[in-house]
């Protein structure tokens, strides 16, 4: 039975054992679909290791790259060099932000904010269920996190939870009585507690959302896979997020039973495994990473001897996803936007500056200021990208005003 204890045990295995496990999963996936498979290639180091493993067994498996326009130019060039087929989204990133909101904090938080800001008129006056909906969105389903559910089942679950609590709110109900802050059985430190982000939800005048990855990356790849009939290998790892760790517990490396079947042969690998594999195999990776060197306890770099047990680190970029993405920026040990300003000033200027005020397309003049204890988010004007830039300086400044000037470093 898969659980997080087993995951940690597999993550602790030596690299040679992980290579064997990954190769087994690659073969299982290939044989299950009679060779109708592809590699979803991001251009990053993890994907490059995946290509090396897959092509070491099946050299003709094709690569597909979702060219969102948000990658480093070096990543796009490297994907072409690797022979990947390019697919593209139907919307630009600025259009996605204008429609769905800026990607800030995390996907879970952004989704909770996006839904909790919706205004509903169909619920009877003095019925607390409207407030409860906001509260459950900011807790992750009354303690049940969104990431435990397939996306298609989330709305059903939300409606079930609303049905459970609507009309049964205690007469003594006050703000915070229900598990708005992820509080259950007296616990106050739930990992799903999102009360920290209420000021971001209620006090800012820009939309926040998590849809950019779906629109910019997943939909073009889904379209490609439907047309080609190929089932993808992905270079993702469980250590990257709680969502991916939970996905491994539910499906394993090869998610045959998922709504969208996919294989992640590197699931039990760590970032250190990837770096050591690259050094061991002398793989060419994208130039944006610069060199892979060992780093000592004082933070000094050195070139390790072959087979040496040491901690490795990229001297250039540590992550090469969408360069304008704000998800997780508050946790960066080496702030991504500060680095972007130094290495790619043109892209930095487009990301940070300009922006514009526009009429809020969702503004409702008939909406009440409050639904129970919940203050509706209903500004007349909102901040969005312009043709000349994404305007993320204001987004970061507003976050820093709420959570401290060093919360998101960008200059």
C-alpha positions in Angstrom: 0.0 0.0 0.0 1.3 3.4 -1.0 1.6 6.1 1.7 3.8 9.0 2.6 6.0 6.7 4.7 6.7 4.5 1.7 7.3 7.6 -0.4 10.0 8.8 2.1 11.6 5.4 2.1 11.8 5.3 -1.7 13.2 8.9 -1.8 16.0 7.7 0.5 17.1 5.0 -1.9 20.5 5.3 -3.6 20.4 6.8 -7.1 21.2 3.5 -8.8 18.1 2.0 -7.3 16.0 4.9 -8.4 17.3 4.6 -11.9 16.2 1.0 -12.0 12.7 1.9 -10.7 12.3 4.7 -13.2 13.3 2.4 -16.1 10.8 -0.2 -14.9 8.0 2.4 -14.9 9.0 3.6 -18.3 8.8 0.1 -19.7 5.4 -0.6 -18.0 4.0 2.6 -19.5 5.3 2.0 -23.0 4.1 -1.6 -23.1 0.7 -0.8 -21.6 0.0 1.7 -24.5 1.8 -0.3 -27.2 4.4 2.4 -27.7 1.8 5.1 -28.2 3.6 7.5 -25.8 5.4 10.8 -25.8 7.5 12.9 -23.5 6.1 16.2 -22.2 9.3 18.2 -22.4 9.6 21.5 -20.5 13.2 22.2 -21.5 14.3 22.0 -17.9 16.9 19.7 -16.2 14.3 17.3 -14.9 12.8 16.8 -18.3 16.3 16.4 -19.8 17.0 13.6 -17.4 13.7 12.0 -18.3 14.5 12.1 -22.0 17.9 10.5 -21.4 16.2 7.6 -19.4 13.4 7.1 -21.9 15.6 7.3 -25.0 18.0 5.0 -23.5 15.3 2.3 -23.8 13.1 3.7 -26.6 15.0 6.2 -28.7 12.1 7.0 -31.0 9.7 8.4 -28.4 8.7 12.0 -29.5 9.0 15.1 -27.4 6.3 17.8 -27.2 7.0 21.3 -25.8 4.3 23.8 -24.8 5.7 27.1 -26.0 3.8 29.5 -23.8 6.1 32.5 -24.5 6.8 32.6 -20.8 10.0 30.5 -20.9 13.5 31.8 -20.9 14.7 32.3 -24.5 17.4 29.7 -23.8 14.8 27.1 -22.9 13.0 27.6 -26.1 16.2 27.3 -28.1 17.2 24.1 -26.1 13.7 22.6 -26.8 14.3 23.1 -30.5 17.8 21.6 -30.3 16.3 18.5 -28.6 13.9 18.1 -31.5 10.7 18.8 -29.6 7.4 19.5 -31.4 6.0 22.8 -30.4 2.4 23.5 -29.4 1.0 26.8 -28.4 -1.8 28.2 -26.2 -4.7 30.1 -27.7 -4.5 32.9 -25.2 -1.6 35.2 -24.3 -0.4 35.4 -20.7 -1.6 39.0 -20.4 -5.1 38.0 -21.6 -5.1 35.1 -19.1 -4.3 37.4 -16.2 -6.9 39.9 -17.4 -9.6 37.2 -17.5 -8.6 34.9 -14.5 -6.2 36.9 -12.4 -2.5 37.1 -11.3 -0.8 33.9 -10.2 0.3 34.8 -6.6 1.2 32.8 -3.5 0.2 29.2 -4.6 -2.3 27.5 -6.8 -4.4 26.4 -3.7 -4.5 29.9 -2.3 -5.2 31.5 -5.6 -8.1 29.1 -6.3 -9.6 29.7 -2.9 -9.4 33.5 -3.4 -10.9 33.3 -6.9 -13.9 31.3 -5.8 -14.4 33.1 -2.5 -14.6 36.4 -4.3 -17.6 35.3 -6.4 -20.9 37.1 -5.6 -24.1 35.1 -5.3 -27.6 36.5 -5.2 -29.7 33.4 -5.4 -29.4 32.6 -1.7 -32.1 33.8 0.7 -31.5 36.8 2.9 -30.2 36.0 6.3 -29.1 32.5 5.0 -25.6 32.0 6.3 -24.7 29.4 3.5 -23.4 32.2 1.3 -20.9 33.1 4.0 -20.1 29.5 4.7 -19.2 29.0 1.0 -16.5 31.7 1.4 -15.3 30.2 4.6 -15.0 26.7 3.2 -13.1 27.9 0.1 -10.6 29.6 2.4 -10.1 26.4 4.4 -10.0 23.7 1.7 -13.4 22.0 1.9 -13.9 22.2 5.7 -10.5 20.7 6.3 -10.6 18.4 3.2 -8.0 20.0 0.8 -8.8 20.6 -2.8 -5.7 18.7 -3.9 -7.2 15.4 -2.6 -9.9 15.5 -5.2 -9.9 15.3 -9.0 -10.8 18.7 -10.4 -14.1 17.4 -11.9 -15.2 16.3 -8.4 -14.4 19.5 -6.6 -17.6 21.5 -7.4 -19.7 18.5 -6.5 -18.0 18.3 -3.1 -18.4 22.0 -2.5 -22.1 21.8 -3.1 -22.4 18.8 -0.9 -20.6 20.6 1.9 -22.8 23.7 1.4 -25.9 21.5 1.6 -24.6 20.0 4.8 -24.0 23.4 6.5 -26.6 25.7 4.9 -29.6 26.0 7.1 -27.9 24.3 10.0 -25.7 27.1 11.2 -26.0 27.5 15.0 -28.0 30.5 16.3 -24.9 31.5 18.2 -22.9 31.6 15.0 -20.1 34.2 14.9 -17.2 34.8 12.6 -14.7 32.0 13.1 -17.1 29.5 14.7 -17.1 27.3 11.6 -13.8 25.9 10.4 -13.1 29.0 8.4 -9.5 28.8 9.5 -9.1 25.1 9.0 -10.1 24.6 12.7 -11.4 21.1 13.5 -11.6 19.4 16.9 -9.9 22.3 18.6 -6.9 22.4 16.2 -5.7 25.8 15.4 -2.6 25.0 13.2 -4.2 23.2 10.2 -2.0 23.2 7.1 -5.2 24.3 5.2 -5.6 27.4 7.3 -5.8 30.3 4.8 -6.8 33.1 7.2 -3.3 34.6 6.5 -4.4 35.4 3.0 -7.7 37.1 3.9 -6.2 40.7 3.6 -4.9 39.7 0.1 -8.4 38.4 -0.8 -10.4 41.4 0.5 -8.1 44.4 0.3 -6.4 44.3 -3.1 -7.8 45.6 -6.4 -6.5 43.0 -8.8 -7.9 39.6 -9.7 -6.1 36.5 -8.4 -6.3 33.1 -10.0 -4.7 29.7 -10.7 -5.9 29.1 -14.2 -2.8 30.2 -16.1 -1.1 26.8 -16.0 -4.2 25.1 -17.3 -4.7 27.6 -20.1 -1.1 28.1 -21.1 0.4 24.7 -20.7 -2.0 21.9 -20.0 -4.7 22.6 -22.6 -2.3 22.8 -25.5 -0.7 19.5 -24.4 -4.1 17.9 -23.9 -5.1 18.9 -27.4 -1.9 17.5 -28.8 -2.4 14.2 -26.9 -6.0 13.9 -28.0 -5.1 14.4 -31.6 -2.0 12.2 -31.6 -3.4 9.5 -29.3 -0.1 9.5 -27.3 0.1 9.1 -23.5 2.7 11.3 -21.8 5.7 10.8 -19.6 6.3 13.8 -17.3 9.5 14.8 -15.5 7.7 15.8 -12.2 8.8 14.7 -8.7 6.7 14.2 -5.6 9.0 16.4 -3.5 8.1 19.4 -5.5 4.7 19.9 -3.9 2.1 18.5 -1.6 -0.2 18.1 -4.5 2.3 15.9 -6.4 3.1 13.9 -3.3 -0.6 13.1 -2.8 -0.9 12.3 -6.5 1.8 9.7 -6.0 0.1 8.2 -3.0 -3.1 7.9 -5.0 -1.8 6.7 -8.4 1.9 5.8 -8.1 4.3 6.8 -10.8 2.1 5.5 -13.6 -1.4 6.9 -13.2 -3.2 4.4 -15.4 -6.5 5.0 -13.5 -6.4 8.8 -13.6 -8.9 10.8 -15.6 -5.9 12.0 -17.6 -3.4 9.1 -17.6 0.2 10.1 -17.2 3.5 8.6 -16.2 6.0 10.3 -13.9 8.9 7.9 -13.6 11.0 10.4 -11.6 8.3 10.7 -8.9 10.5 9.3 -6.0 13.6 11.2 -7.2 14.9 14.3 -5.5 16.5 17.4 -7.0 19.9 16.1 -5.8 19.3 12.9 -7.7 18.7 14.8 -10.8 21.8 16.9 -10.4 24.0 13.9 -9.6 22.5 12.0 -12.6 23.4 14.9 -14.9 27.0 15.0 -13.5 27.3 11.2 -13.8 26.1 11.1 -17.3 27.7 14.3 -18.4 24.4 15.4 -19.9 24.0 18.7 -21.8 21.3 20.8 -20.1 20.0 24.2 -21.0 22.6 27.0 -20.6 20.4 29.0 -18.3 21.5 26.7 -15.5 25.1 27.6 -16.0 27.3 25.0 -14.2 26.4 22.3 -11.7 28.9 22.4 -8.8 29.2 21.1 -5.3 28.6 23.6 -2.4 30.0 23.4 1.1 28.5 24.4 4.4 29.8 28.0 3.9 28.2 28.3 0.5 31.5 28.0 -1.5 31.4 26.2 -4.8 33.8 23.6 -5.9 34.1 21.0 -8.7 33.6 17.6 -7.0 35.4 14.4 -7.9 33.4 11.8 -9.8 31.2 9.7 -7.5 31.8 12.1 -4.6 28.9 12.2 -2.1 28.2 15.9 -1.9 25.4 18.5 -2.3 25.2 19.9 -5.8 23.7 23.2 -7.0 23.2 25.0 -10.2 25.2 28.2 -10.3 22.6 29.8 -12.6 18.9 29.5 -12.5 17.5 27.0 -10.0 14.0 26.9 -11.7 13.1 27.4 -15.3 9.4 27.4 -15.4 7.3 30.4 -16.5 9.6 33.3 -15.8 6.7 35.7 -14.9 5.0 33.3 -12.5 4.4 34.6 -9.0 3.6 31.3 -7.4 6.0 30.6 -4.5 7.9 33.8 -5.1 7.6 34.6 -1.4 9.7 31.5 -0.6 12.6 32.0 -3.1 16.0 31.7 -1.3 17.4 33.4 -4.4 14.6 35.8 -5.5 13.7 34.9 -9.1 12.7 38.4 -10.2 15.9 39.9 -8.8 17.8 37.4 -10.9 15.6 38.0 -13.9 16.4 41.7 -13.7 20.1 40.9 -14.0 20.0 38.1 -16.6 17.1 39.1 -18.8 16.4 42.9 -18.3 14.0 43.2 -21.3 11.7 40.4 -19.9 12.0 41.9 -16.5 10.9 45.3 -17.6 7.8 43.8 -19.4 6.9 41.8 -16.3 7.3 44.5 -13.7 6.3 47.8 -15.3 3.3 49.5 -16.8 -0.2 47.8 -16.2 -3.4 49.8 -16.2 -6.7 50.4 -14.4 -9.8 49.2 -16.2 -13.5 48.7 -15.3 -14.1 45.5 -13.4 -16.1 43.3 -15.8 -17.6 41.5 -12.7 -18.6 44.6 -10.9 -22.2 44.3 -9.6 -23.8 47.6 -8.5 -26.7 45.6 -7.0 -24.5 43.4 -4.7 -24.6 44.1 -1.0 -21.4 45.2 0.7 -21.6 42.2 3.1 -22.9 38.7 3.0 -23.3 38.0 6.7 -19.8 38.6 8.1 -18.2 38.3 4.7 -17.3 41.5 2.8 -18.0 41.1 -0.9 -15.1 41.8 -3.2 -16.6 44.2 -5.7 -14.3 47.0 -6.8 -15.4 49.2 -9.7 -11.8 49.4 -11.1 -9.2 46.7 -11.1 -5.5 46.5 -12.1 -4.6 44.4 -15.2 -1.8 44.1 -17.7 -1.5 46.6 -20.6 -0.1 46.1 -24.0 3.3 47.3 -22.8 3.6 45.3 -19.6 2.1 42.9 -17.0 2.2 45.5 -14.2 3.4 43.1 -11.5 5.2 45.8 -9.6 1.8 47.0 -8.2 0.9 43.4 -7.3 4.1 42.8 -5.5 4.0 46.2 -3.8 0.5 45.5 -2.5 1.6 42.1 -1.2 4.6 43.7 0.5 2.4 46.4 2.1 0.3 43.7 3.7 2.9 41.1 4.6 6.1 43.1 4.9 8.4 44.9 2.5 10.7 41.8 2.0 7.8 39.4 1.4 8.3 39.3 -2.4 11.7 40.7 -3.5 11.8 42.0 -7.0 14.3 44.8 -7.2 
